[in-house]
Structure formats: C-alpha cells, structure tokens
Amino acid sequence: MRESILRLAVGGLPIPRGLASGEWCYRHAVRPEGVTDLDRQMVTDFVGYEDRHGRRVHVRPDTELEDWATWPAPARRPHPGGYAKQCCSHVFPNGCVGRLVCHGTTTRAAGDILGLGTILAATALTGQSATALAVARATSWPEPPDYFEHVMFANGSCTAPEAVALSRSTGRALVPNDLRPGYPPAVRFYFDWMDHASRDDARFDGVHPVKIKDRLDLDSCLIAVVIAASERNAVKDVLNAFAPRLVVLDLQDPTPAAWAHAALQAAEELHS
C-alpha cells in the first residue's frame, strides 16, 4: 500500500475503507454550512500522516472543495469538541464530538484491559507485525498496517466503536447502520482529548481525533469506563483501582446512538 485516496465531500458520511485496487481511502465529509478550522486541520493531518508513512495521497474533491490546497492549517490545533462535525450518525445534529474521546471494545477485551491496566495497540497485544494484522483483518474494518501500531480513539459519542467492536467479534466489516436494538453494546473507555493531544506519543492521522503509539497506561488518564448492566459481572473481579471510574448503564436494547450518547453523558458527569 504505497498510495492513498482522500475524498473531500460536502455532506454524507465520513467513510474509511480499503479499495479492491489496494489503496487506503478516506472520505472526509464537510458540513453543508462550510469548511471549518477542524476540517482544515484534519486534511492537513491526513496528508502529513500519509506522507510520513510513505503513501502518496491523491485528493479527489467535490467541485465546491476544489480549493482545498489553499486551505491554511490553523495556527493552533483546534479542539474537536468546539466544532459541529459531519459524522457517521445523523442522529446527532451537531455531530459526535465532545470534551472526551473514547476507545470502544468487547466485554472480554475490556476485562483484559482492566486487568492489565493498559490498552495495547494490536501489534503489542498480539506480537504480530503490522503488515500481518492488516492482511488478517482486511475484511473487518480494513486499515493501513501502521494503524495497528496505535491505540485509536473516536469522538465521545461516535457510534463507530460499536461497529468496530462487533466487527472484531464477527470477523466481518460492519457500520453503525448495520446494528439494531439488542446488539451487544461496546464497553467504552473515556479520556480527556486535551490530555491525549499534549502527549509526545500522540499521533494525528486525519481520521481519528487522536491516537497513541504502542500502549496507553490507564492509571493517570482514564476518566470512566462505561459498561452495560448485563455485563457488569464480567469485569467486577478485575476492576482493582479502577472501580471508582466504572459507570454501569441499564438501558433496554439501546441503539448504537442511544448507547453512545448515554455513555458520553455519564462519563462527562463523572469528570465534572
């Protein structure tokens, strides 16, 4: 994978995907109201990140966005919580951003994370190379190999972690619209974006609000871990020092959007 494609579009969904031709492709969606500093930053991040990882970017803009090459990068990295964002769920009129970012996973993986006190990137967790992991997971949320060297985060009420977690369990690519009430909600680990963004090992790829290289130790930065009431017993014996940061939500057959919204609200209340 030596090339990538950045599609710039007005409206619609942001879509990450691997093309049959082998390129990594990301569709960055701008809200109809116009381009923001956050959009400019994400495009700058995408092009810079891809270049640093040896992939030449082909930008394919909608007609309204053909001036993308003249967009100035913001003087200071904007906080994603300060902007309405065109996101993968139209349930949220202002997008999925907030003060916090989250890492979503399955209940089984959450138990391992809490027991270890650390979230490991896939390469560190499995001992496999980034290339091997990219090949093995090509049919489930396909990403470039270097992505597997990072712990990745989504915006606070993004529904993508729900689909990613279930994709890992089923071995096939899912998007939030594939999930219906009654699906198994992801366990969501919440963190302050400002804390992450200031770290030396923070990376910005233009797709995620932030990601961390190799591993993230929880003791100094975990705000909250949110789990469904039906799954509480699966982690009760591994909570250790993280017990005060556990939030248990009892929602009856929530949609991904309802779960994400309730989880972010609960985490922010714990953080206040």
N, C-alpha and C positions, 0 to 999 in steps of 0.2 A: 504494500500500500504506500505508494510514493506521491499520490495526488489526492486532493480532497476538493469537494464542491461546497460552496456556501451559497445557498439560495436566499435572496432577500425579497420578502414578500410583504404585501400590505394585507393584514387580516389573516384569518385562518389560524392553523395550529403550528407551533414550533415542532419540527419533526426531525429526530436524529435517526439515521438509518445507513446501513451498508448497501451499496448498489451491487447488482449482479456483475457489473463490469469491474468491481473491486475497489472503487473509490469510497471513501468515507464522505457522507453527505449530510449536511445540516441545513434545515430550513429555518431561518430566523424570521419570525413574524413581528412586524411593526404594527402598532395600533393605528387604526384609520385616522386618529387625531394628528398623527405626525411623528417624526423621529425625535427621540429624547436623548439626553446625555447617556442614559443607560444603554440604549440601542448603539450609540456610537462607541461606548466602551466595550460592549460585547463583540462588536465587529472587529475592533482593534485587537481584542484579546484572542479571538478566533484565528485571525490571520497571523498574529505573532506566535501563538502557541503552535500552530501547524508548521510554520516555518522553522521553529526551533526543533521540531521533531522530524524534519526532513521531508515534509509533504508540501508540494506546491499547490496553492489554493486557486481555484477557478471560481470567481464570483459571478453569479447569474442573478442580476437584479430585475425586479419588476420595473416597468417604464418609469414609475414615479420615484424610484430609488436609484436611478442610473448615476446620480451624482455622489454615490457612496464614497468614492475615492477622495472626495474633497472634505468629507466629514472630519472635523478636528477631534482628536481624542480629548476628553475632559482633562482639565488641569489637575483635578483630584478625583480619585476613583469614587464614583457615586455609590451610596448605599442602596442596594436593590429594594429595600423597604420603602424608599422615598418616591417610587415611581409606579404608576399603573403599568402593568405588563400584560402583553398579549400572551396568554398561557394556554396550556393544554386542556383546561376546563373552562367552558364558557359559563359555568355556574357562578363564578366569581367575577362581578362586573369590573373590578379593578385589578384582576389578575390574582396570582397566588403568592405574592411576596408579603413579607412581614419583617419584624425585627430579628426573628430567629430563622435558622436553616435547619434542615433535618436529614437524617440518614435512616432510611426505612429498610427493614429486613424481616425475615420469617421469625416465628417464635423460637424455633430451635436455634437459629443463629444468634438471636438475641440472648438466649441463655448462655451460649458460649462467650459472647462479648462481655456480658456482665461478670461471668466467672473469671475471665482473664483480665477484665478492667481495661481493655484495649480493643479498638476497632482496627483490624488489619486490612491492608489492601489485598486483593485476591492473590497477587504474586507471593506476598509474605505469608498469607494464610495457607496456601496450597503447596508452596515450594516449586510450583511450575513456572516456566518462563512466560513473559507477557505474550509472546507470539503463540505459544501453545494454548494459552487460555483464550485468546482471541479466536483461534481456529475452533476450539471446542465449543465456544458459545456463539458461534456465528449465526445460529438460528434463534438465539434468545437475546434480544436487545444488543445487536452487534455494535461493537465499538473498536476503535484502533487499539493495537496492542498496548501502547503506553498508558491508556486509560486504566488498565488493570494494575498499574503500579501505584494507584492513588485510592484514597478513601474519598468517595464522592458524596456531594450534598445537593439537596434540592431546596427550593424556596419553601418557606414554612408551611404553607397549606397546599403545596403542589400535590397532585394526585399520582404523579409518575412513580413515586416509591411504592405505591400499592401494586401497580402493574409490574414493576421490576421484581418485587419480592415474589409475586405469584409466578412470574416468568421463570425465575430461578427454580421454583418448586416443580413446575410442569414441564420445563425444558422446551418451551416454545414462546415466541415473542408475543407479548400482549400489550395493549394500550389501555388507558383508563376506561375508554368506552366499551371495552370487552367485559368489564366487571359489572356485575349486577348485585343488588342487595342480597346478602347471605354469603358473599365471598369472605375469605379469611382476612381480616384487616391486618395490615403490616404493623409491626412494632416500630415506633418512631422515636429516634433519639434526637433531642433538640439541643442546639448550640447557638451562641451569640455570633452573628456574622462578623461583627467588628473584631471580636477576639480572633476568629479564624483568619480574617483578611490581613491582620498585622503579623502573622507568623512567618518566619523565614521559609518554612516548608509549604506555604500556601501557593497554590497554582490557580491560574485563571485561563480557562480554555474557550470562553465564549459560549459555552453550552450550559455549564453549571455555574451557580453563583460563586462557588469556591470549591476547591478540593485540596486534600492534604496528601503529601507524598508519603508513601510506605505505611504509616501507622499513626493512630491518634490515641493517646492515653486519656482516659476519661476523668480521672480524679480531679483535675484542675479546671475542666471546661464543660462537663456535662451539666446542662440546665435541667433537663427532665427526660425520662423515658416513659412513653405512653403506651399502654397495653390494654387490650380488651379484657373485660372482667372474666370472660370464659377461659382465658389463657393465663390468668394470674398465677395459678399453682405451678405452671411450667417454669417460672423463674424465681419463685419465692425462696428457694434454697441457695441461690447464687447472688442474691442482691448485695449482701455484705454492706459496705459503706454507702452503697447507692440507694438503700431503702428509702431515705427521705426524699429522693428525687423521683420515686416511682409514682406515676399517675395512672389510676385504673378507671377506665370509662366503660359504663354499661349501656351501650347503645344497641337497640334491637335491629339487626340486619341493616346496618348503615350502608349507604352508597359510599364509594371512594371519596366523593366530595364532602359528604357529611362527616365522615371519619376524619379527614384531613383538617377540616375547619374546627371540629370539636377538639382535636388533639392539639392544634396550634393555640387555640384559646386557653386550654388548660395549662399548657407549658408556659405561656406568657403570664398567666396568673401566678404560677409558681415562681416565676422570675421577677415579678414586680415587688 
